[in-house]
Amino acid sequence: MLIFPREIVKRYNISYQTLNYYTSLGLLVVRKRRGNGRLYDEEEVEKRLKRTAELKDEGYPLRIICKML
């Protein structure tokens, strides 16, 4: 299922800045564009955000996390 950025921000309690930053790093991938909007794969977002949080808690920097995912 595809999900809009506003739903990701609300559901996972992250800011739009964080979402955009993670997208620019390649941690999250836009699956489809609709007009001016972006759509993400809901399952993939959940798995990647969870794994990113785990790795950050373990002390890995984002640049390493990007390579791991």
CNS distance restraints for C-alpha pairs under 8 A (distance, minus, plus):
assign (resid   1 and name CA) (resid  41 and name CA) 5.95 0.50 0.50
assign (resid   1 and name CA) (resid  42 and name CA) 5.72 0.50 0.50
assign (resid   1 and name CA) (resid  43 and name CA) 7.49 0.50 0.50
assign (resid   2 and name CA) (resid  31 and name CA) 7.90 0.50 0.50
assign (resid   2 and name CA) (resid  39 and name CA) 5.79 0.50 0.50
assign (resid   2 and name CA) (resid  40 and name CA) 5.34 0.50 0.50
assign (resid   2 and name CA) (resid  41 and name CA) 4.65 0.50 0.50
assign (resid   2 and name CA) (resid  42 and name CA) 5.54 0.50 0.50
assign (resid   3 and name CA) (resid   7 and name CA) 6.54 0.50 0.50
assign (resid   3 and name CA) (resid   8 and name CA) 7.11 0.50 0.50
assign (resid   3 and name CA) (resid  39 and name CA) 5.35 0.50 0.50
assign (resid   3 and name CA) (resid  40 and name CA) 5.17 0.50 0.50
assign (resid   3 and name CA) (resid  41 and name CA) 6.14 0.50 0.50
assign (resid   3 and name CA) (resid  42 and name CA) 5.56 0.50 0.50
assign (resid   4 and name CA) (resid   8 and name CA) 6.62 0.50 0.50
assign (resid   4 and name CA) (resid  37 and name CA) 7.55 0.50 0.50
assign (resid   4 and name CA) (resid  38 and name CA) 6.32 0.50 0.50
assign (resid   4 and name CA) (resid  39 and name CA) 4.94 0.50 0.50
assign (resid   4 and name CA) (resid  40 and name CA) 6.43 0.50 0.50
assign (resid   5 and name CA) (resid   9 and name CA) 6.18 0.50 0.50
assign (resid   5 and name CA) (resid  16 and name CA) 7.70 0.50 0.50
assign (resid   5 and name CA) (resid  19 and name CA) 7.64 0.50 0.50
assign (resid   5 and name CA) (resid  38 and name CA) 6.87 0.50 0.50
assign (resid   5 and name CA) (resid  39 and name CA) 6.88 0.50 0.50
assign (resid   5 and name CA) (resid  40 and name CA) 7.47 0.50 0.50
assign (resid   6 and name CA) (resid  10 and name CA) 6.22 0.50 0.50
assign (resid   6 and name CA) (resid  16 and name CA) 7.97 0.50 0.50
assign (resid   7 and name CA) (resid  11 and name CA) 5.86 0.50 0.50
assign (resid   8 and name CA) (resid  12 and name CA) 5.77 0.50 0.50
assign (resid   8 and name CA) (resid  13 and name CA) 7.70 0.50 0.50
assign (resid   8 and name CA) (resid  14 and name CA) 7.64 0.50 0.50
assign (resid   9 and name CA) (resid  13 and name CA) 5.43 0.50 0.50
assign (resid   9 and name CA) (resid  14 and name CA) 4.97 0.50 0.50
assign (resid   9 and name CA) (resid  15 and name CA) 5.82 0.50 0.50
assign (resid   9 and name CA) (resid  16 and name CA) 6.39 0.50 0.50
assign (resid   9 and name CA) (resid  19 and name CA) 7.35 0.50 0.50
assign (resid  10 and name CA) (resid  14 and name CA) 7.15 0.50 0.50
assign (resid  14 and name CA) (resid  18 and name CA) 6.30 0.50 0.50
assign (resid  14 and name CA) (resid  19 and name CA) 6.94 0.50 0.50
assign (resid  15 and name CA) (resid  19 and name CA) 6.32 0.50 0.50
assign (resid  16 and name CA) (resid  20 and name CA) 6.02 0.50 0.50
assign (resid  17 and name CA) (resid  21 and name CA) 5.99 0.50 0.50
assign (resid  18 and name CA) (resid  22 and name CA) 6.00 0.50 0.50
assign (resid  19 and name CA) (resid  23 and name CA) 6.13 0.50 0.50
assign (resid  19 and name CA) (resid  28 and name CA) 7.88 0.50 0.50
assign (resid  20 and name CA) (resid  24 and name CA) 6.11 0.50 0.50
assign (resid  21 and name CA) (resid  25 and name CA) 6.24 0.50 0.50
assign (resid  22 and name CA) (resid  26 and name CA) 6.19 0.50 0.50
assign (resid  22 and name CA) (resid  27 and name CA) 5.09 0.50 0.50
assign (resid  22 and name CA) (resid  28 and name CA) 5.76 0.50 0.50
assign (resid  23 and name CA) (resid  27 and name CA) 5.78 0.50 0.50
assign (resid  23 and name CA) (resid  28 and name CA) 4.69 0.50 0.50
assign (resid  23 and name CA) (resid  29 and name CA) 5.94 0.50 0.50
assign (resid  23 and name CA) (resid  30 and name CA) 7.46 0.50 0.50
assign (resid  25 and name CA) (resid  66 and name CA) 6.95 0.50 0.50
assign (resid  26 and name CA) (resid  66 and name CA) 6.82 0.50 0.50
assign (resid  27 and name CA) (resid  48 and name CA) 7.01 0.50 0.50
assign (resid  27 and name CA) (resid  66 and name CA) 5.85 0.50 0.50
assign (resid  27 and name CA) (resid  69 and name CA) 7.11 0.50 0.50
assign (resid  28 and name CA) (resid  40 and name CA) 7.85 0.50 0.50
assign (resid  28 and name CA) (resid  44 and name CA) 7.97 0.50 0.50
assign (resid  28 and name CA) (resid  45 and name CA) 6.44 0.50 0.50
assign (resid  28 and name CA) (resid  48 and name CA) 7.14 0.50 0.50
assign (resid  29 and name CA) (resid  40 and name CA) 6.58 0.50 0.50
assign (resid  30 and name CA) (resid  38 and name CA) 6.22 0.50 0.50
assign (resid  30 and name CA) (resid  39 and name CA) 5.79 0.50 0.50
assign (resid  30 and name CA) (resid  40 and name CA) 4.99 0.50 0.50
assign (resid  30 and name CA) (resid  41 and name CA) 7.66 0.50 0.50
assign (resid  31 and name CA) (resid  38 and name CA) 7.62 0.50 0.50
assign (resid  31 and name CA) (resid  39 and name CA) 5.79 0.50 0.50
assign (resid  31 and name CA) (resid  40 and name CA) 5.15 0.50 0.50
assign (resid  31 and name CA) (resid  41 and name CA) 6.34 0.50 0.50
assign (resid  32 and name CA) (resid  38 and name CA) 6.09 0.50 0.50
assign (resid  32 and name CA) (resid  39 and name CA) 5.15 0.50 0.50
assign (resid  32 and name CA) (resid  40 and name CA) 6.92 0.50 0.50
assign (resid  33 and name CA) (resid  37 and name CA) 5.73 0.50 0.50
assign (resid  33 and name CA) (resid  38 and name CA) 4.59 0.50 0.50
assign (resid  33 and name CA) (resid  39 and name CA) 5.94 0.50 0.50
assign (resid  34 and name CA) (resid  38 and name CA) 6.15 0.50 0.50
assign (resid  34 and name CA) (resid  39 and name CA) 7.36 0.50 0.50
assign (resid  40 and name CA) (resid  44 and name CA) 7.91 0.50 0.50
assign (resid  40 and name CA) (resid  45 and name CA) 6.99 0.50 0.50
assign (resid  41 and name CA) (resid  45 and name CA) 6.15 0.50 0.50
assign (resid  42 and name CA) (resid  46 and name CA) 6.28 0.50 0.50
assign (resid  43 and name CA) (resid  47 and name CA) 6.25 0.50 0.50
assign (resid  44 and name CA) (resid  48 and name CA) 5.98 0.50 0.50
assign (resid  45 and name CA) (resid  49 and name CA) 5.91 0.50 0.50
assign (resid  46 and name CA) (resid  50 and name CA) 6.07 0.50 0.50
assign (resid  47 and name CA) (resid  51 and name CA) 6.10 0.50 0.50
assign (resid  48 and name CA) (resid  52 and name CA) 5.87 0.50 0.50
assign (resid  48 and name CA) (resid  69 and name CA) 7.70 0.50 0.50
assign (resid  49 and name CA) (resid  53 and name CA) 6.11 0.50 0.50
assign (resid  50 and name CA) (resid  54 and name CA) 6.30 0.50 0.50
assign (resid  51 and name CA) (resid  55 and name CA) 6.15 0.50 0.50
assign (resid  52 and name CA) (resid  56 and name CA) 6.04 0.50 0.50
assign (resid  52 and name CA) (resid  65 and name CA) 6.71 0.50 0.50
assign (resid  53 and name CA) (resid  57 and name CA) 6.12 0.50 0.50
assign (resid  54 and name CA) (resid  58 and name CA) 6.37 0.50 0.50
assign (resid  55 and name CA) (resid  59 and name CA) 6.47 0.50 0.50
assign (resid  55 and name CA) (resid  60 and name CA) 5.61 0.50 0.50
assign (resid  55 and name CA) (resid  65 and name CA) 6.89 0.50 0.50
assign (resid  56 and name CA) (resid  60 and name CA) 5.14 0.50 0.50
assign (resid  56 and name CA) (resid  61 and name CA) 6.51 0.50 0.50
assign (resid  56 and name CA) (resid  62 and name CA) 7.39 0.50 0.50
assign (resid  56 and name CA) (resid  65 and name CA) 7.93 0.50 0.50
assign (resid  60 and name CA) (resid  64 and name CA) 6.41 0.50 0.50
assign (resid  60 and name CA) (resid  65 and name CA) 6.51 0.50 0.50
assign (resid  61 and name CA) (resid  65 and name CA) 6.34 0.50 0.50
assign (resid  62 and name CA) (resid  66 and name CA) 6.04 0.50 0.50
assign (resid  63 and name CA) (resid  67 and name CA) 6.76 0.50 0.50
assign (resid  64 and name CA) (resid  68 and name CA) 6.29 0.50 0.50
assign (resid  65 and name CA) (resid  69 and name CA) 6.18 0.50 0.50
